[in-house]
Amino acid sequence: MTDYVNRFSPSQTEIDRRYANVRKAMEEHSLDALVVSSSEYSGFEGAVRYMAGFHILHRYAYVVITQNADPVMVCPREAFWVGDHNEAFLQERAYPPHCGEWMADFLKEKGAKKVGIYGLEYIINVRDYSALASAGFDLIDFEIPFDYARAQKSDEEILSVRDSMAVNKAGVLAVMKAYEPGKTEAELMGVAEDVFSTAGCRRNTMDMVQIGKNGSLEPQMVFPSKRPVEASDGLMYGLEISSEGGHWVEYSRPLFPNGMDAITQDMMDAHIEFHELTREHMKAGRTAQEVHKLCMKPIEDRGYVSGHVCGHSIGMTMIEMPRIGEGFDFVLPENMVCSMHPHIMNKEKTHSLYFQETYRVTAEGGEPLSGTKIKAYDGTETELEAL
């Protein structure tokens, strides 16, 4: 049992704020109860950590919230000795052999009829969902309302976000400093992972690489291999992490040791314009859809196509709603945090450029939390270039 205290553990005021926002969303949708689910899959562990303070080491966990009773953290009995359950700030905890059956019995006892589920689309354990579904509840997909309720970050959370960004930047810089032709893709990624592990990220890293020949990048993101890199290769180490406080950020920059070819240079110009517009337009009061339309213009005007949406809300779960894209009329609040990363490619799918920056929404526009320029590097740098 460790006596180490996480310096980003939320205060009681912060915990009360989270529950007040979530219970308000529950009231607005007339829910009797809410089941918040998480799993150990990187990026999907954050909802339970947000509502309970527990960082899942293995398997899955839940928080069951009703309007008038204390919330309960529910973990499978088989995982009782996996993870430090004393990290949790919730006092009510259950460790049943079958979480779904336990939650169904608990909710019946509380008289619940309309039950929301966060994680219904991707996360919830099928066995547990089946037990809830067969219990006669009116089950509601609560993915979007839950994420909207936690979109605005507190000042405490922003401190954690900034710490994650500092760690992420250190990993990106470490890859650049370690770069030299002949090292393998995996060897360079290992340098970043060493930085992240040492900084206390635990398993919360989602790392990938884009590779291309002769100053270009191919569209697909892949696991780094043991292939030795060549000086003419384009490399983009996509590094996404959450540090000690549990808040995810995404930050990366492309590496072109011998420069970019003409198509890639044009894509870089489009990215620079995109991020200039993000700093201008990602302001409180605009909708996610408006920001998407305003910022994507230089990319669409050039005829490039998108591999996926240009950005999304981000927090203790890696990808939160809303997406920064068509169909999301959510009004951005101040202190919302968004990852912006247009994955653009030409129509022939021979060239692509993708990298990430994380922004804080302010009244004046988007604050790039890295404080660094939108640019490509060549592997000789010893520092990231500041804005």
BALOBA-1460 file (C-alpha; in Angstrom, 3 decimals):
// residues 387
<rec num="1" residu="m" x="0.000" y="0.000" z="0.000"/>
<rec num="2" residu="t" x="1.523" y="3.264" z="-1.090"/>
<rec num="3" residu="d" x="1.373" y="6.430" z="1.009"/>
<rec num="4" residu="y" x="2.008" y="8.599" z="-2.057"/>
<rec num="5" residu="v" x="-0.558" y="11.386" z="-2.470"/>
<rec num="6" residu="n" x="-1.545" y="12.404" z="-5.989"/>
<rec num="7" residu="r" x="-1.048" y="16.182" z="-6.135"/>
<rec num="8" residu="f" x="-3.995" y="16.444" z="-8.554"/>
<rec num="9" residu="s" x="-6.540" y="14.623" z="-6.392"/>
<rec num="10" residu="p" x="-9.743" y="16.682" z="-6.585"/>
<rec num="11" residu="s" x="-10.875" y="18.794" z="-3.649"/>
<rec num="12" residu="q" x="-14.287" y="18.217" z="-2.096"/>
<rec num="13" residu="t" x="-15.450" y="21.415" z="-3.795"/>
<rec num="14" residu="e" x="-14.424" y="19.993" z="-7.164"/>
<rec num="15" residu="i" x="-16.110" y="16.644" z="-6.445"/>
<rec num="16" residu="d" x="-19.321" y="18.435" z="-5.441"/>
<rec num="17" residu="r" x="-19.166" y="20.500" z="-8.662"/>
<rec num="18" residu="r" x="-18.909" y="17.375" z="-10.805"/>
<rec num="19" residu="y" x="-21.846" y="15.674" z="-9.128"/>
<rec num="20" residu="a" x="-23.988" y="18.816" z="-9.213"/>
<rec num="21" residu="n" x="-23.456" y="19.157" z="-12.976"/>
<rec num="22" residu="v" x="-24.183" y="15.483" z="-13.660"/>
<rec num="23" residu="r" x="-27.270" y="15.381" z="-11.430"/>
<rec num="24" residu="k" x="-28.561" y="18.516" z="-13.161"/>
<rec num="25" residu="a" x="-28.237" y="16.727" z="-16.507"/>
<rec num="26" residu="m" x="-30.031" y="13.710" z="-15.023"/>
<rec num="27" residu="e" x="-32.903" y="15.931" z="-13.882"/>
<rec num="28" residu="e" x="-33.167" y="17.552" z="-17.304"/>
<rec num="29" residu="h" x="-33.635" y="14.099" z="-18.854"/>
<rec num="30" residu="s" x="-35.877" y="12.798" z="-16.046"/>
<rec num="31" residu="l" x="-33.501" y="10.000" z="-15.092"/>
<rec num="32" residu="d" x="-33.993" y="8.043" z="-11.902"/>
<rec num="33" residu="a" x="-30.425" y="6.772" z="-12.040"/>
<rec num="34" residu="l" x="-27.257" y="6.829" z="-14.104"/>
<rec num="35" residu="v" x="-24.730" y="4.046" z="-14.658"/>
<rec num="36" residu="v" x="-21.295" y="5.422" z="-15.611"/>
<rec num="37" residu="s" x="-19.077" y="2.750" z="-17.158"/>
<rec num="38" residu="s" x="-15.350" y="2.572" z="-17.883"/>
<rec num="39" residu="s" x="-12.902" y="-0.078" z="-19.047"/>
<rec num="40" residu="e" x="-9.140" y="-0.497" z="-19.021"/>
<rec num="41" residu="y" x="-8.900" y="0.222" z="-22.754"/>
<rec num="42" residu="s" x="-6.722" y="3.341" z="-23.076"/>
<rec num="43" residu="g" x="-8.913" y="6.407" z="-23.233"/>
<rec num="44" residu="f" x="-12.048" y="4.646" z="-21.935"/>
<rec num="45" residu="e" x="-11.085" y="4.571" z="-18.266"/>
<rec num="46" residu="g" x="-11.758" y="8.231" z="-17.570"/>
<rec num="47" residu="a" x="-15.452" y="8.437" z="-16.690"/>
<rec num="48" residu="v" x="-15.129" y="6.348" z="-13.522"/>
<rec num="49" residu="r" x="-11.928" y="8.186" z="-12.637"/>
<rec num="50" residu="y" x="-13.826" y="11.469" z="-13.074"/>
<rec num="51" residu="m" x="-16.751" y="10.400" z="-10.869"/>
<rec num="52" residu="a" x="-14.897" y="8.209" z="-8.336"/>
<rec num="53" residu="g" x="-11.160" y="8.937" z="-8.441"/>
<rec num="54" residu="f" x="-10.274" y="5.296" z="-9.157"/>
<rec num="55" residu="h" x="-7.788" y="4.573" z="-11.963"/>
<rec num="56" residu="i" x="-8.610" y="1.178" z="-13.464"/>
<rec num="57" residu="l" x="-5.587" y="-1.092" z="-13.783"/>
<rec num="58" residu="h" x="-7.422" y="-4.091" z="-15.272"/>
<rec num="59" residu="r" x="-10.931" y="-5.013" z="-16.395"/>
<rec num="60" residu="y" x="-13.742" y="-2.482" z="-15.869"/>
<rec num="61" residu="a" x="-15.720" y="-0.545" z="-13.246"/>
<rec num="62" residu="y" x="-18.892" y="1.509" z="-12.754"/>
<rec num="63" residu="v" x="-20.334" y="4.344" z="-10.725"/>
<rec num="64" residu="v" x="-24.063" y="4.163" z="-10.022"/>
<rec num="65" residu="i" x="-25.657" y="7.546" z="-9.335"/>
<rec num="66" residu="t" x="-29.168" y="8.202" z="-8.058"/>
<rec num="67" residu="q" x="-30.696" y="11.542" z="-7.158"/>
<rec num="68" residu="n" x="-31.020" y="11.030" z="-3.408"/>
<rec num="69" residu="a" x="-28.511" y="8.371" z="-2.336"/>
<rec num="70" residu="d" x="-24.734" y="8.305" z="-2.129"/>
<rec num="71" residu="p" x="-23.106" y="7.187" z="-5.391"/>
<rec num="72" residu="v" x="-21.590" y="3.711" z="-5.415"/>
<rec num="73" residu="m" x="-18.434" y="2.528" z="-7.179"/>
<rec num="74" residu="v" x="-18.950" y="-1.015" z="-8.464"/>
<rec num="75" residu="c" x="-15.969" y="-3.214" z="-9.390"/>
<rec num="76" residu="p" x="-15.890" y="-6.948" z="-10.222"/>
<rec num="77" residu="r" x="-14.869" y="-9.088" z="-7.272"/>
<rec num="78" residu="e" x="-12.263" y="-10.878" z="-9.375"/>
<rec num="79" residu="a" x="-10.416" y="-7.571" z="-9.731"/>
<rec num="80" residu="f" x="-10.481" y="-6.652" z="-6.034"/>
<rec num="81" residu="w" x="-6.697" y="-6.882" z="-5.724"/>
<rec num="82" residu="v" x="-6.042" y="-5.163" z="-9.048"/>
<rec num="83" residu="g" x="-5.513" y="-1.405" z="-8.728"/>
<rec num="84" residu="d" x="-5.421" y="0.832" z="-5.660"/>
<rec num="85" residu="h" x="-9.073" y="1.149" z="-4.655"/>
<rec num="86" residu="n" x="-8.081" y="3.527" z="-1.875"/>
<rec num="87" residu="e" x="-7.475" y="6.126" z="-4.590"/>
<rec num="88" residu="a" x="-11.262" y="6.395" z="-4.865"/>
<rec num="89" residu="f" x="-12.903" y="9.345" z="-3.144"/>
<rec num="90" residu="l" x="-16.265" y="7.542" z="-2.985"/>
<rec num="91" residu="q" x="-16.903" y="5.778" z="0.299"/>
<rec num="92" residu="e" x="-19.672" y="3.503" z="-0.987"/>
<rec num="93" residu="r" x="-18.141" y="0.590" z="-2.892"/>
<rec num="94" residu="a" x="-19.356" y="-2.826" z="-4.013"/>
<rec num="95" residu="y" x="-17.354" y="-5.819" z="-5.286"/>
<rec num="96" residu="p" x="-19.917" y="-8.330" z="-6.557"/>
<rec num="97" residu="p" x="-19.141" y="-11.428" z="-8.639"/>
<rec num="98" residu="h" x="-21.513" y="-10.097" z="-11.344"/>
<rec num="99" residu="c" x="-21.645" y="-6.302" z="-11.575"/>
<rec num="100" residu="g" x="-24.667" y="-6.192" z="-13.878"/>
<rec num="101" residu="e" x="-26.845" y="-8.344" z="-11.629"/>
<rec num="102" residu="w" x="-25.777" y="-6.339" z="-8.576"/>
<rec num="103" residu="m" x="-26.580" y="-3.016" z="-10.269"/>
<rec num="104" residu="a" x="-29.952" y="-4.316" z="-11.457"/>
<rec num="105" residu="d" x="-30.892" y="-5.417" z="-7.921"/>
<rec num="106" residu="f" x="-29.622" y="-2.142" z="-6.434"/>
<rec num="107" residu="l" x="-31.606" y="-0.009" z="-8.894"/>
<rec num="108" residu="k" x="-34.778" y="-2.076" z="-8.373"/>
<rec num="109" residu="e" x="-34.407" y="-1.557" z="-4.633"/>
<rec num="110" residu="k" x="-34.163" y="2.204" z="-5.253"/>
<rec num="111" residu="g" x="-37.318" y="2.119" z="-7.367"/>
<rec num="112" residu="a" x="-35.522" y="3.264" z="-10.509"/>
<rec num="113" residu="k" x="-37.352" y="2.976" z="-13.813"/>
<rec num="114" residu="k" x="-35.597" y="5.314" z="-16.269"/>
<rec num="115" residu="v" x="-31.861" y="4.587" z="-16.184"/>
<rec num="116" residu="g" x="-29.214" y="6.364" z="-18.233"/>
<rec num="117" residu="i" x="-26.020" y="4.604" z="-19.276"/>
<rec num="118" residu="y" x="-22.789" y="6.363" z="-20.107"/>
<rec num="119" residu="g" x="-20.683" y="4.055" z="-22.273"/>
<rec num="120" residu="l" x="-23.560" y="2.306" z="-24.009"/>
<rec num="121" residu="e" x="-22.060" y="2.719" z="-27.485"/>
<rec num="122" residu="y" x="-18.529" y="1.441" z="-26.830"/>
<rec num="123" residu="i" x="-17.610" y="0.748" z="-23.236"/>
<rec num="124" residu="i" x="-20.051" y="-1.210" z="-21.087"/>
<rec num="125" residu="n" x="-19.366" y="-4.887" z="-20.491"/>
<rec num="126" residu="v" x="-21.866" y="-6.919" z="-22.556"/>
<rec num="127" residu="r" x="-22.627" y="-9.309" z="-19.696"/>
<rec num="128" residu="d" x="-23.479" y="-6.418" z="-17.395"/>
<rec num="129" residu="y" x="-25.550" y="-4.641" z="-20.032"/>
<rec num="130" residu="s" x="-27.549" y="-7.834" z="-20.613"/>
<rec num="131" residu="a" x="-28.381" y="-8.051" z="-16.915"/>
<rec num="132" residu="l" x="-29.605" y="-4.436" z="-16.875"/>
<rec num="133" residu="a" x="-31.506" y="-4.814" z="-20.140"/>
<rec num="134" residu="s" x="-33.374" y="-7.882" z="-18.903"/>
<rec num="135" residu="a" x="-34.387" y="-6.184" z="-15.633"/>
<rec num="136" residu="g" x="-37.166" y="-4.109" z="-17.218"/>
<rec num="137" residu="f" x="-35.601" y="-0.648" z="-16.943"/>
<rec num="138" residu="d" x="-36.087" y="2.021" z="-19.591"/>
<rec num="139" residu="l" x="-32.427" y="2.300" z="-20.609"/>
<rec num="140" residu="i" x="-31.291" y="5.609" z="-22.104"/>
<rec num="141" residu="d" x="-28.061" y="6.280" z="-23.980"/>
<rec num="142" residu="f" x="-26.543" y="9.091" z="-21.883"/>
<rec num="143" residu="e" x="-23.254" y="9.488" z="-23.725"/>
<rec num="144" residu="i" x="-23.768" y="13.031" z="-25.003"/>
<rec num="145" residu="p" x="-25.552" y="14.556" z="-21.949"/>
<rec num="146" residu="f" x="-22.876" y="13.195" z="-19.600"/>
<rec num="147" residu="d" x="-20.047" y="14.584" z="-21.718"/>
<rec num="148" residu="y" x="-21.786" y="17.934" z="-22.079"/>
<rec num="149" residu="a" x="-22.146" y="18.080" z="-18.284"/>
<rec num="150" residu="r" x="-18.363" y="17.721" z="-17.837"/>
<rec num="151" residu="a" x="-17.230" y="19.751" z="-20.869"/>
<rec num="152" residu="q" x="-16.412" y="22.892" z="-18.890"/>
<rec num="153" residu="k" x="-13.235" y="22.300" z="-16.911"/>
<rec num="154" residu="s" x="-12.666" y="23.829" z="-13.484"/>
<rec num="155" residu="d" x="-9.495" y="25.704" z="-12.584"/>
<rec num="156" residu="e" x="-8.359" y="22.558" z="-10.732"/>
<rec num="157" residu="e" x="-8.815" y="20.501" z="-13.873"/>
<rec num="158" residu="i" x="-6.980" y="23.036" z="-16.033"/>
<rec num="159" residu="l" x="-3.908" y="22.663" z="-13.783"/>
<rec num="160" residu="s" x="-4.002" y="18.927" z="-14.465"/>
<rec num="161" residu="v" x="-4.447" y="19.537" z="-18.211"/>
<rec num="162" residu="r" x="-1.419" y="21.840" z="-18.287"/>
<rec num="163" residu="d" x="0.676" y="19.253" z="-16.452"/>
<rec num="164" residu="s" x="-0.280" y="16.613" z="-19.023"/>
<rec num="165" residu="m" x="0.695" y="18.984" z="-21.820"/>
<rec num="166" residu="a" x="4.124" y="19.571" z="-20.263"/>
<rec num="167" residu="v" x="4.702" y="15.816" z="-20.148"/>
<rec num="168" residu="n" x="3.413" y="15.313" z="-23.697"/>
<rec num="169" residu="k" x="5.731" y="18.037" z="-25.046"/>
<rec num="170" residu="a" x="8.671" y="16.448" z="-23.249"/>
<rec num="171" residu="g" x="7.960" y="13.160" z="-25.021"/>
<rec num="172" residu="v" x="7.722" y="14.809" z="-28.439"/>
<rec num="173" residu="l" x="10.978" y="16.671" z="-27.870"/>
<rec num="174" residu="a" x="12.686" y="13.503" z="-26.654"/>
<rec num="175" residu="v" x="11.854" y="11.752" z="-29.938"/>
<rec num="176" residu="m" x="13.312" y="14.662" z="-31.913"/>
<rec num="177" residu="k" x="16.489" y="14.693" z="-29.832"/>
<rec num="178" residu="a" x="16.888" y="10.923" z="-30.194"/>
<rec num="179" residu="y" x="16.256" y="10.922" z="-33.936"/>
<rec num="180" residu="e" x="18.925" y="9.731" z="-36.297"/>
<rec num="181" residu="p" x="18.703" y="7.652" z="-39.481"/>
<rec num="182" residu="g" x="19.110" y="3.948" z="-38.797"/>
<rec num="183" residu="k" x="17.215" y="3.911" z="-35.514"/>
<rec num="184" residu="t" x="14.004" y="1.940" z="-35.703"/>
<rec num="185" residu="e" x="10.504" y="3.373" z="-35.544"/>
<rec num="186" residu="a" x="9.934" y="1.405" z="-32.320"/>
<rec num="187" residu="e" x="13.222" y="2.556" z="-30.783"/>
<rec num="188" residu="l" x="12.203" y="6.202" z="-31.213"/>
<rec num="189" residu="m" x="8.762" y="5.534" z="-29.762"/>
<rec num="190" residu="g" x="10.418" y="3.842" z="-26.799"/>
<rec num="191" residu="v" x="12.175" y="7.115" z="-25.946"/>
<rec num="192" residu="a" x="8.814" y="8.863" z="-25.631"/>
<rec num="193" residu="e" x="7.327" y="6.006" z="-23.617"/>
<rec num="194" residu="d" x="10.231" y="6.198" z="-21.192"/>
<rec num="195" residu="v" x="9.482" y="9.896" z="-20.618"/>
<rec num="196" residu="f" x="5.791" y="9.172" z="-20.102"/>
<rec num="197" residu="s" x="6.301" y="6.243" z="-17.751"/>
<rec num="198" residu="t" x="8.811" y="8.181" z="-15.658"/>
<rec num="199" residu="a" x="6.365" y="11.103" z="-15.380"/>
<rec num="200" residu="g" x="3.645" y="8.880" z="-13.904"/>
<rec num="201" residu="c" x="1.378" y="8.419" z="-16.914"/>
<rec num="202" residu="r" x="1.039" y="4.739" z="-16.059"/>
<rec num="203" residu="r" x="-0.749" y="3.017" z="-18.939"/>
<rec num="204" residu="n" x="-2.410" y="6.206" z="-20.145"/>
<rec num="205" residu="t" x="-0.606" y="6.624" z="-23.448"/>
<rec num="206" residu="m" x="-2.077" y="6.176" z="-26.922"/>
<rec num="207" residu="d" x="0.877" y="6.338" z="-29.278"/>
<rec num="208" residu="m" x="1.086" y="5.714" z="-33.018"/>
<rec num="209" residu="v" x="3.126" y="6.790" z="-36.013"/>
<rec num="210" residu="q" x="2.528" y="7.942" z="-39.588"/>
<rec num="211" residu="i" x="5.299" y="7.177" z="-42.041"/>
<rec num="212" residu="g" x="6.029" y="8.172" z="-45.623"/>
<rec num="213" residu="k" x="8.811" y="8.190" z="-48.176"/>
<rec num="214" residu="n" x="10.643" y="11.177" z="-49.642"/>
<rec num="215" residu="g" x="9.217" y="13.921" z="-47.460"/>
<rec num="216" residu="s" x="5.632" y="12.718" z="-47.309"/>
<rec num="217" residu="l" x="3.270" y="10.833" z="-44.999"/>
<rec num="218" residu="e" x="0.827" y="8.059" z="-45.853"/>
<rec num="219" residu="p" x="-2.723" y="8.408" z="-44.471"/>
<rec num="220" residu="q" x="-2.809" y="5.407" z="-42.144"/>
<rec num="221" residu="m" x="-1.672" y="5.520" z="-38.524"/>
<rec num="222" residu="v" x="0.200" y="2.386" z="-37.491"/>
<rec num="223" residu="f" x="2.148" y="0.758" z="-34.678"/>
<rec num="224" residu="p" x="5.870" y="1.577" z="-34.864"/>
<rec num="225" residu="s" x="7.847" y="-1.353" z="-36.253"/>
<rec num="226" residu="k" x="11.483" y="-2.406" z="-36.054"/>
<rec num="227" residu="r" x="12.124" y="-0.921" z="-39.493"/>
<rec num="228" residu="p" x="15.163" y="1.398" z="-39.495"/>
<rec num="229" residu="v" x="14.139" y="4.903" z="-40.557"/>
<rec num="230" residu="e" x="15.796" y="6.648" z="-43.484"/>
<rec num="231" residu="a" x="16.764" y="10.318" z="-43.689"/>
<rec num="232" residu="s" x="14.250" y="10.864" z="-46.492"/>
<rec num="233" residu="d" x="11.347" y="9.440" z="-44.460"/>
<rec num="234" residu="g" x="8.563" y="11.604" z="-43.126"/>
<rec num="235" residu="l" x="7.620" y="10.693" z="-39.545"/>
<rec num="236" residu="m" x="4.736" y="11.828" z="-37.375"/>
<rec num="237" residu="y" x="4.733" y="10.383" z="-33.871"/>
<rec num="238" residu="g" x="1.158" y="10.862" z="-32.662"/>
<rec num="239" residu="l" x="1.484" y="11.051" z="-28.905"/>
<rec num="240" residu="e" x="-1.610" y="11.263" z="-26.700"/>
<rec num="241" residu="i" x="-1.284" y="10.963" z="-22.932"/>
<rec num="242" residu="s" x="-2.719" y="11.803" z="-19.572"/>
<rec num="243" residu="s" x="-0.313" y="12.398" z="-16.733"/>
<rec num="244" residu="e" x="-0.762" y="12.070" z="-12.996"/>
<rec num="245" residu="g" x="-4.040" y="13.999" z="-12.804"/>
<rec num="246" residu="g" x="-5.774" y="11.869" z="-15.432"/>
<rec num="247" residu="h" x="-6.591" y="14.565" z="-17.997"/>
<rec num="248" residu="w" x="-5.756" y="13.599" z="-21.563"/>
<rec num="249" residu="v" x="-4.073" y="15.931" z="-24.026"/>
<rec num="250" residu="e" x="-2.916" y="15.406" z="-27.596"/>
<rec num="251" residu="y" x="0.232" y="17.053" z="-28.926"/>
<rec num="252" residu="s" x="2.532" y="16.154" z="-31.807"/>
<rec num="253" residu="r" x="4.502" y="17.697" z="-34.634"/>
<rec num="254" residu="p" x="5.748" y="16.088" z="-37.887"/>
<rec num="255" residu="l" x="9.395" y="15.315" z="-38.529"/>
<rec num="256" residu="f" x="10.839" y="15.752" z="-42.037"/>
<rec num="257" residu="p" x="14.657" y="15.522" z="-41.836"/>
<rec num="258" residu="n" x="15.135" y="16.117" z="-45.584"/>
<rec num="259" residu="g" x="12.187" y="18.493" z="-45.966"/>
<rec num="260" residu="m" x="8.688" y="18.058" z="-47.383"/>
<rec num="261" residu="d" x="7.644" y="17.381" z="-50.931"/>
<rec num="262" residu="a" x="5.406" y="19.937" z="-52.664"/>
<rec num="263" residu="i" x="2.067" y="18.313" z="-51.785"/>
<rec num="264" residu="t" x="2.996" y="17.921" z="-48.123"/>
<rec num="265" residu="q" x="4.233" y="21.516" z="-47.951"/>
<rec num="266" residu="d" x="0.856" y="22.681" z="-49.259"/>
<rec num="267" residu="m" x="-0.850" y="20.575" z="-46.600"/>
<rec num="268" residu="m" x="1.377" y="22.166" z="-43.965"/>
<rec num="269" residu="d" x="0.341" y="25.607" z="-45.192"/>
<rec num="270" residu="a" x="-3.298" y="24.534" z="-44.815"/>
<rec num="271" residu="h" x="-2.625" y="23.308" z="-41.267"/>
<rec num="272" residu="i" x="-0.983" y="26.606" z="-40.331"/>
<rec num="273" residu="e" x="-4.031" y="28.512" z="-41.564"/>
<rec num="274" residu="f" x="-6.371" y="26.067" z="-39.806"/>
<rec num="275" residu="h" x="-4.687" y="26.634" z="-36.456"/>
<rec num="276" residu="e" x="-4.595" y="30.400" z="-36.943"/>
<rec num="277" residu="l" x="-8.363" y="30.263" z="-37.420"/>
<rec num="278" residu="t" x="-8.735" y="28.010" z="-34.370"/>
<rec num="279" residu="r" x="-6.959" y="30.565" z="-32.205"/>
<rec num="280" residu="e" x="-9.328" y="33.205" z="-33.591"/>
<rec num="281" residu="h" x="-12.652" y="31.394" z="-33.592"/>
<rec num="282" residu="m" x="-12.594" y="28.770" z="-30.820"/>
<rec num="283" residu="k" x="-14.198" y="31.177" z="-28.391"/>
<rec num="284" residu="a" x="-16.877" y="30.801" z="-25.760"/>
<rec num="285" residu="g" x="-20.343" y="31.259" z="-27.237"/>
<rec num="286" residu="r" x="-19.681" y="29.671" z="-30.616"/>
<rec num="287" residu="t" x="-21.039" y="26.224" z="-31.416"/>
<rec num="288" residu="a" x="-18.837" y="23.246" z="-32.202"/>
<rec num="289" residu="q" x="-20.304" y="23.180" z="-35.702"/>
<rec num="290" residu="e" x="-19.506" y="26.853" z="-36.299"/>
<rec num="291" residu="v" x="-15.895" y="26.368" z="-35.245"/>
<rec num="292" residu="h" x="-15.601" y="23.404" z="-37.602"/>
<rec num="293" residu="k" x="-16.945" y="25.343" z="-40.581"/>
<rec num="294" residu="l" x="-14.784" y="28.399" z="-39.931"/>
<rec num="295" residu="c" x="-11.547" y="26.529" z="-39.300"/>
<rec num="296" residu="m" x="-11.766" y="23.884" z="-42.028"/>
<rec num="297" residu="k" x="-12.096" y="26.435" z="-44.836"/>
<rec num="298" residu="p" x="-8.396" y="26.535" z="-45.885"/>
<rec num="299" residu="i" x="-8.341" y="22.741" z="-46.027"/>
<rec num="300" residu="e" x="-11.578" y="22.379" z="-47.958"/>
<rec num="301" residu="d" x="-10.672" y="25.224" z="-50.328"/>
<rec num="302" residu="r" x="-7.596" y="23.244" z="-51.373"/>
<rec num="303" residu="g" x="-9.717" y="20.202" z="-52.168"/>
<rec num="304" residu="y" x="-8.316" y="17.969" z="-49.440"/>
<rec num="305" residu="v" x="-10.509" y="15.350" z="-47.774"/>
<rec num="306" residu="s" x="-10.745" y="14.487" z="-44.065"/>
<rec num="307" residu="g" x="-9.990" y="11.134" z="-42.525"/>
<rec num="308" residu="h" x="-12.159" y="12.066" z="-39.539"/>
<rec num="309" residu="v" x="-13.491" y="15.114" z="-37.708"/>
<rec num="310" residu="c" x="-11.084" y="17.981" z="-37.121"/>
<rec num="311" residu="g" x="-11.353" y="17.865" z="-33.333"/>
<rec num="312" residu="h" x="-13.257" y="16.945" z="-30.197"/>
<rec num="313" residu="s" x="-13.737" y="17.725" z="-26.547"/>
<rec num="314" residu="i" x="-11.156" y="16.000" z="-24.373"/>
<rec num="315" residu="g" x="-10.901" y="15.386" z="-20.648"/>
<rec num="316" residu="m" x="-10.459" y="12.382" z="-18.374"/>
<rec num="317" residu="t" x="-11.809" y="10.308" z="-21.232"/>
<rec num="318" residu="m" x="-9.673" y="10.688" z="-24.337"/>
<rec num="319" residu="i" x="-12.514" y="11.459" z="-26.750"/>
<rec num="320" residu="e" x="-15.522" y="13.254" z="-25.285"/>
<rec num="321" residu="m" x="-18.524" y="14.872" z="-26.898"/>
<rec num="322" residu="p" x="-19.028" y="17.137" z="-28.686"/>
<rec num="323" residu="r" x="-17.034" y="16.479" z="-31.800"/>
<rec num="324" residu="i" x="-15.891" y="19.690" z="-33.472"/>
<rec num="325" residu="g" x="-17.856" y="18.934" z="-36.591"/>
<rec num="326" residu="e" x="-21.135" y="19.016" z="-38.482"/>
<rec num="327" residu="g" x="-24.272" y="18.372" z="-36.467"/>
<rec num="328" residu="f" x="-23.012" y="19.484" z="-33.051"/>
<rec num="329" residu="d" x="-24.792" y="22.658" z="-31.958"/>
<rec num="330" residu="f" x="-23.264" y="22.534" z="-28.465"/>
<rec num="331" residu="v" x="-22.254" y="26.046" z="-27.366"/>
<rec num="332" residu="l" x="-18.627" y="26.044" z="-26.251"/>
<rec num="333" residu="p" x="-18.184" y="27.250" z="-22.652"/>
<rec num="334" residu="e" x="-15.108" y="29.024" z="-21.364"/>
<rec num="335" residu="n" x="-12.480" y="26.575" z="-20.035"/>
<rec num="336" residu="m" x="-13.622" y="23.751" z="-22.273"/>
<rec num="337" residu="v" x="-10.613" y="21.826" z="-23.618"/>
<rec num="338" residu="c" x="-10.502" y="20.535" z="-27.197"/>
<rec num="339" residu="s" x="-8.023" y="18.548" z="-29.230"/>
<rec num="340" residu="m" x="-7.736" y="19.828" z="-32.799"/>
<rec num="341" residu="h" x="-6.158" y="17.520" z="-35.366"/>
<rec num="342" residu="p" x="-7.449" y="17.654" z="-38.941"/>
<rec num="343" residu="h" x="-6.413" y="14.408" z="-40.636"/>
<rec num="344" residu="i" x="-6.196" y="15.596" z="-44.214"/>
<rec num="345" residu="m" x="-5.249" y="13.743" z="-47.377"/>
<rec num="346" residu="n" x="-5.380" y="14.260" z="-51.106"/>
<rec num="347" residu="k" x="-8.122" y="12.592" z="-53.139"/>
<rec num="348" residu="e" x="-5.659" y="10.015" z="-54.452"/>
<rec num="349" residu="k" x="-4.864" y="8.985" z="-50.826"/>
<rec num="350" residu="t" x="-1.127" y="9.100" z="-51.550"/>
<rec num="351" residu="h" x="-0.352" y="11.966" z="-49.163"/>
<rec num="352" residu="s" x="-1.573" y="12.966" z="-45.727"/>
<rec num="353" residu="l" x="-0.713" y="15.307" z="-42.884"/>
<rec num="354" residu="y" x="-2.004" y="14.866" z="-39.369"/>
<rec num="355" residu="f" x="-0.815" y="16.248" z="-36.070"/>
<rec num="356" residu="q" x="-2.362" y="17.497" z="-32.872"/>
<rec num="357" residu="e" x="-2.700" y="20.568" z="-30.682"/>
<rec num="358" residu="t" x="-4.871" y="20.936" z="-27.578"/>
<rec num="359" residu="y" x="-6.740" y="24.198" z="-26.959"/>
<rec num="360" residu="r" x="-8.508" y="25.877" z="-24.059"/>
<rec num="361" residu="v" x="-11.638" y="27.809" z="-25.007"/>
<rec num="362" residu="t" x="-11.520" y="31.425" z="-23.840"/>
<rec num="363" residu="a" x="-13.704" y="34.488" z="-24.389"/>
<rec num="364" residu="e" x="-11.170" y="35.763" z="-26.949"/>
<rec num="365" residu="g" x="-10.415" y="32.529" z="-28.819"/>
<rec num="366" residu="g" x="-8.550" y="29.259" z="-28.568"/>
<rec num="367" residu="e" x="-5.459" y="29.144" z="-26.339"/>
<rec num="368" residu="p" x="-2.976" y="26.570" z="-27.732"/>
<rec num="369" residu="l" x="-1.880" y="24.863" z="-24.550"/>
<rec num="370" residu="s" x="1.507" y="23.792" z="-25.900"/>
<rec num="371" residu="g" x="2.530" y="27.392" z="-26.541"/>
<rec num="372" residu="t" x="4.512" y="26.173" z="-29.554"/>
<rec num="373" residu="k" x="4.407" y="26.986" z="-33.261"/>
<rec num="374" residu="i" x="2.582" y="24.977" z="-35.868"/>
<rec num="375" residu="k" x="5.562" y="23.760" z="-37.867"/>
<rec num="376" residu="a" x="7.507" y="20.735" z="-39.049"/>
<rec num="377" residu="y" x="10.849" y="19.807" z="-37.505"/>
<rec num="378" residu="d" x="13.933" y="18.179" z="-39.042"/>
<rec num="379" residu="g" x="15.400" y="16.259" z="-36.088"/>
<rec num="380" residu="t" x="18.289" y="18.607" z="-35.345"/>
<rec num="381" residu="e" x="16.311" y="20.665" z="-32.823"/>
<rec num="382" residu="t" x="17.082" y="20.750" z="-29.128"/>
<rec num="383" residu="e" x="13.985" y="22.776" z="-28.182"/>
<rec num="384" residu="l" x="10.398" y="23.146" z="-29.371"/>
<rec num="385" residu="e" x="9.835" y="26.511" z="-31.017"/>
<rec num="386" residu="a" x="7.621" y="28.779" z="-28.921"/>
<rec num="387" residu="l" x="4.841" y="30.950" z="-30.330"/>
